[in-house]
Amino acid sequence: MLDSDLACLYEVETKRLNEAEKRNIKRFPVDFMFRLTKGEFNKVAANCGYLKNIKFRPTMSYAFTEQGVTMLRRY
């Protein structure tokens, strides 16, 4: 699940969600999230119509695994 989707779900700005994750990075296992590469980012933006607005983000999105979503929810 992308950081922008989670931010919408939790009713916060994507920027704030990523800040919370960074503040708790030591508690976050490495394999629970990853940053998309430019190629992955472009492919996701092109294939998912509802994500067309992310094409204009200045940074690459984070993608969270199921465990990462659960872990993030605690913060």
N, C-alpha and C positions, 0 to 999 in steps of 0.2 A: 504494500500500500504506500502511496506517495505521501510525502510530508504535507503537501497542499490539501490532500483528501482528509488526512488526520486533523489538520488545523480546522477545516470546515466542520468535521464531525464534533470536535471539542469546542467549537465556536471561539477560536482564537486566531490571531494572525499567524501565518506560516513562520514569519520571522520570530515570533515569541515562542512557538513550539520548538524551533531549532535552538533557540537560546536556552530553553529548559533542558533540552537534551545535552547541550554542551556543558552546562553547569554540573550535570550528573554523569559525565562521560566515564568516570572511573567505575561507576556502578553498572554501566551498560556493556554487556558482552560484545565483542567485536563482530560476531556473526549475526547479530540481531538487526543490523542496518548497514547500508552502504550507499555511497554517493554514485549516482548514475554517470556514466561516461557521456561525452558529447554525442556519440553515435547512438547510444541507448536512449538518451534524452530526446533526440530528434525522432527516433523511431516510435517512441511512446507518444510523443506529441502529434505525430502524423497519423497514427493508427487509432487514437482515441479522440473522437470528436469533441467530447466534453472537456478535454484537456488542451484545446487549441490555444488558450490564453497563456499556458506555461511556456510557450515558445519564446515569449518576450522577457522571461525572467533573466536577471543578470547572473545568476548562479545556477549550477546544476542541482536538481532535486535529490533529496534523500529518499531511498526506498526502505521500508521497514518490513521485516518478516513478521509472521504471526506472533512469535514470541516478543519481538521488538515492540509491536503495537501494545501488547499486554504490559510490557515493562514500562513503556512510555506513559501509559494511563495512570500509573502510580505517582507521576510527578506533576 
